[in-house]
């Protein structure tokens, strides 16, 4: 008498090799796509978050282009070009691994969804995807914190001439911070980064929920589902996490002080930065610069997830 283990499908499932590497490779393509589409929006967001010299996003764009040219919108792009490739590789690769681990050890489903040839991600409920998102966010924070720290400091250098800037570029910025403040200075803002990326729960939970609904109720192709679910879930993420991101940027652009010569430090803790934002502008202060961020979230992440999911389907 045959058992379930003797069936062809069960044999295929049992023999299915690990595909964990695919997430790390596909994440590189995601990072490149995200930078090309999203960095100008990010520059405007950071400048609005860290300064009150602009009345709004359009004025920020106009002044940036007039004084620094279009290249000014891509100021500080080198760290995220390398950084987002690395960060998305680690984030999306570890997300794939954590999805499998959460499926196996929390929801007790096999590595491959029962009765199908789909990965365990398909067997996870949205909450499971959210939990995997938190773990992936914490993992990538240890790479993201120094990358975003350097990027933020470069983005708030307003002088068009290099002679008027404290940092000549990303490597110079990193070297100066390390020389004067050591590893602790390089990782300035790590706690704020961990808190911010804890909101990945909402991103990946909503991405799974939206993807399921679109596959079930529409005739959209797989890339179209990835595009719309990726863009909409990114907007869900930013709607929930934006105040935490704004405070993180305040912390990361705060002068480090000491022998670096960049000014006097204002915030000793994340809480001090959060209180200062409220003191300056009330609850509205936590949403300063939200519009360019929200506008960026859809196209940048929609394109990035199309690239990621496409590579995941293509890689052997």
TADA-V702407 format. One record per residue. OMEGA is omega in degrees with one decimal (none if undefined). Layout:
omega:OMEGA
omega:OMEGA
This chain:
omega:-177.8
omega:175.9
omega:179.8
omega:-177.3
omega:-177.9
omega:-176.1
omega:-179.2
omega:-177.7
omega:179.0
omega:179.3
omega:179.0
omega:179.6
omega:-177.4
omega:-177.0
omega:-174.9
omega:-178.6
omega:177.7
omega:178.2
omega:-176.1
omega:-176.2
omega:-174.0
omega:-179.3
omega:-179.7
omega:179.7
omega:-178.8
omega:179.3
omega:177.7
omega:177.1
omega:176.8
omega:-178.2
omega:178.6
omega:179.9
omega:-178.2
omega:-179.6
omega:-176.1
omega:-176.6
omega:-166.0
omega:-170.6
omega:177.5
omega:176.6
omega:-177.9
omega:177.8
omega:178.7
omega:179.9
omega:-177.2
omega:-179.7
omega:177.1
omega:-179.0
omega:-170.4
omega:-178.3
omega:176.6
omega:-178.3
omega:-178.8
omega:179.5
omega:-179.1
omega:-175.5
omega:-178.9
omega:177.2
omega:177.7
omega:178.3
omega:-178.4
omega:-179.1
omega:-179.4
omega:-178.5
omega:-178.6
omega:-174.8
omega:-173.1
omega:-177.0
omega:179.9
omega:179.6
omega:178.4
omega:178.0
omega:178.1
omega:177.8
omega:-178.5
omega:-176.0
omega:-176.5
omega:177.8
omega:179.3
omega:176.4
omega:175.2
omega:-174.0
omega:-178.8
omega:173.9
omega:179.7
omega:-177.1
omega:179.5
omega:175.8
omega:-179.6
omega:-176.9
omega:-175.3
omega:175.1
omega:178.8
omega:176.4
omega:178.3
omega:179.4
omega:-178.3
omega:175.3
omega:-179.8
omega:-178.6
omega:177.9
omega:178.4
omega:-176.1
omega:-168.0
omega:177.7
omega:-177.6
omega:174.1
omega:171.0
omega:-177.0
omega:177.2
omega:176.7
omega:-172.6
omega:-177.3
omega:175.6
omega:-179.7
omega:172.3
omega:-179.8
omega:178.2
omega:-175.3
omega:179.0
omega:-178.9
omega:-179.1
omega:-178.2
omega:170.0
omega:179.8
omega:179.4
omega:177.2
omega:176.1
omega:178.0
omega:177.9
omega:176.5
omega:177.5
omega:177.8
omega:-179.1
omega:178.1
omega:178.4
omega:178.1
omega:-179.6
omega:-175.1
omega:-179.7
omega:-177.8
omega:170.8
omega:-174.9
omega:-173.8
omega:179.1
omega:179.2
omega:-178.8
omega:176.7
omega:179.1
omega:-179.8
omega:-178.1
omega:-179.7
omega:176.6
omega:-176.4
omega:-179.5
omega:171.3
omega:-170.7
omega:-178.1
omega:179.2
omega:179.9
omega:-178.2
omega:-178.6
omega:-179.0
omega:-177.5
omega:177.5
omega:-176.9
omega:179.8
omega:-178.3
omega:-175.7
omega:-179.1
omega:177.3
omega:177.9
omega:-179.7
omega:-178.4
omega:-178.9
omega:178.8
omega:-179.9
omega:-178.1
omega:-174.0
omega:-174.5
omega:175.5
omega:-178.1
omega:179.9
omega:177.2
omega:178.8
omega:-179.1
omega:175.6
omega:-178.6
omega:-179.5
omega:179.8
omega:178.0
omega:179.1
omega:177.6
omega:179.1
omega:-179.3
omega:-177.0
omega:170.5
omega:178.9
omega:173.2
omega:174.9
omega:-176.6
omega:180.0
omega:-172.6
omega:173.4
omega:-180.0
omega:177.8
omega:178.8
omega:-178.6
omega:-179.9
omega:179.2
omega:179.6
omega:-178.3
omega:-178.7
omega:178.5
omega:-176.0
omega:-169.2
omega:178.4
omega:176.6
omega:-179.3
omega:175.6
omega:-179.7
omega:177.6
omega:179.1
omega:176.4
omega:178.3
omega:-178.0
omega:-175.7
omega:178.5
omega:178.5
omega:-179.9
omega:-178.0
omega:-180.0
omega:176.0
omega:177.7
omega:173.3
omega:179.7
omega:-176.3
omega:175.6
omega:-178.5
omega:-168.5
omega:-169.0
omega:178.3
omega:178.5
omega:178.0
omega:-179.8
omega:178.8
omega:176.6
omega:179.8
omega:176.8
omega:179.4
omega:-175.1
omega:179.0
omega:176.5
omega:178.1
omega:177.2
omega:176.1
omega:179.6
omega:-175.6
omega:177.9
omega:176.6
omega:-179.9
omega:179.6
omega:-178.6
omega:-178.4
omega:-177.6
omega:-171.6
omega:177.1
omega:-177.4
omega:174.4
omega:-178.9
omega:179.0
omega:178.0
omega:-179.9
omega:178.7
omega:-179.0
omega:177.3
omega:180.0
omega:179.9
omega:-178.1
omega:-170.3
omega:-179.5
omega:-177.4
omega:-179.6
omega:-179.4
omega:-178.9
omega:-177.9
omega:178.3
omega:-178.6
omega:-175.9
omega:-174.4
omega:178.7
omega:177.8
omega:-178.3
omega:178.3
omega:179.6
omega:-170.1
omega:-175.3
omega:-175.0
omega:-176.1
omega:-176.3
omega:175.8
omega:179.4
omega:-178.9
omega:-178.1
omega:171.7
omega:178.3
omega:-178.3
omega:-176.9
omega:177.6
omega:177.1
omega:177.9
omega:179.1
omega:-173.7
omega:-175.6
omega:-179.3
omega:none
